[in-house]
């Protein structure tokens, strides 16, 4: 993914979700349109997340102890029809896999809270 000079929109959407999940988001001016916002998230992800240790960070992700605010924010994006891995994988197999991972983490959270006593 990192090799893209200008990443396709689907890849940028995955980068945005990763930024939220790992709680490292860029400062976005209030009146920024969605296209420019996605570019900002992409650039931020390239500098801060898309590094050789990403696989280790994904494996170590605290799926059983996620913040509800993060889950709520990410759920908005993973439920978007444009976030389907089948569409994203046409631009990048890696990004398609990461889209599936993000969706699975949210589904795990939902299942855990459905069976976990309060």
C-alpha positions in Angstrom: 0.0 0.0 0.0 2.8 2.4 0.9 4.1 2.3 -2.6 1.2 4.3 -4.0 2.2 7.9 -4.7 -1.5 8.9 -4.9 -3.5 6.1 -3.4 -6.9 5.2 -4.8 -9.9 6.2 -2.8 -10.6 2.8 -1.3 -7.0 2.5 -0.1 -7.3 5.9 1.5 -10.5 4.8 3.3 -8.7 1.9 4.8 -5.9 4.2 5.9 -8.4 6.4 7.6 -9.9 3.4 9.5 -6.4 2.3 10.6 -5.7 5.8 11.9 -8.9 5.7 14.0 -8.2 2.1 15.2 -4.7 2.9 16.3 -5.8 6.3 17.6 -3.3 8.3 15.6 -5.3 10.8 13.6 -4.0 13.9 11.8 -5.3 17.4 12.6 -8.0 18.0 10.0 -9.3 21.6 9.5 -13.1 21.9 10.1 -14.0 22.9 6.6 -12.0 20.2 4.8 -13.9 18.3 2.1 -13.9 14.5 2.2 -11.5 14.1 -0.7 -8.9 16.3 0.9 -9.6 14.7 4.3 -8.9 11.2 2.9 -5.6 12.5 1.4 -4.6 13.8 4.9 -5.4 10.5 6.5 -3.5 8.7 3.8 -0.4 10.8 4.3 -0.6 10.4 8.0 -1.0 6.7 7.8 2.1 6.4 5.5 4.2 8.3 8.0 2.9 6.7 11.2 1.3 3.3 10.5 2.4 1.8 7.2 5.8 0.6 8.6 7.5 -2.8 8.8 6.0 -3.4 12.2 2.4 -3.1 11.0 1.7 -6.9 11.0 3.0 -7.1 14.6 0.7 -4.2 15.6 -2.3 -5.8 13.9 -1.6 -9.1 15.7 -1.2 -7.3 19.0 -4.3 -5.1 18.6 -6.3 -5.0 21.8 -9.5 -6.5 20.3 -10.9 -7.5 23.7 -10.4 -4.1 25.2 -11.4 -1.5 22.6 -12.7 1.9 23.4 -16.4 2.2 22.6 -15.7 5.6 21.0 -13.2 4.0 18.6 -15.6 1.2 17.7 -18.5 3.6 17.1 -16.3 5.8 14.8 -14.9 2.8 12.9 -18.3 1.1 12.5 -19.5 4.2 10.5 -16.8 3.5 8.0 -16.7 -0.3 7.8 -20.5 -0.3 7.2 -20.2 2.0 4.2 -20.8 0.2 0.9 -17.7 1.7 -0.5 -15.6 0.0 2.2 -16.3 -3.5 0.8 -13.1 -5.5 0.4 -14.2 -6.7 -3.0 -14.1 -3.2 -4.3 -10.9 -2.2 -2.4 -9.0 -5.3 -3.5 -9.3 -4.2 -7.1 -6.9 -1.4 -6.2 -4.8 -3.2 -3.6 -4.9 -6.7 -2.2 -3.2 -5.5 1.0 -5.8 -2.8 1.5 -8.6 -5.3 0.9 -7.2 -7.6 3.5 -6.9 -4.7 6.0 -10.5 -3.8 5.3 -11.5 -7.4 6.1 -9.4 -7.2 9.3 -11.0 -4.0 10.5 -14.5 -5.3 9.8 -13.7 -8.6 11.7 -12.4 -6.6 14.7 -15.7 -4.7 14.9 -17.7 -7.9 14.5 -15.6 -9.5 17.3 -16.3 -6.6 19.5 -20.0 -6.9 18.9 -20.0 -10.7 19.5 -17.9 -10.3 22.7 -20.3 -7.7 24.1 -23.3 -9.8 23.1 -22.2 -12.7 25.3 -20.1 -10.9 28.0 -22.0 -10.3 31.2 -22.1 -6.6 32.2 
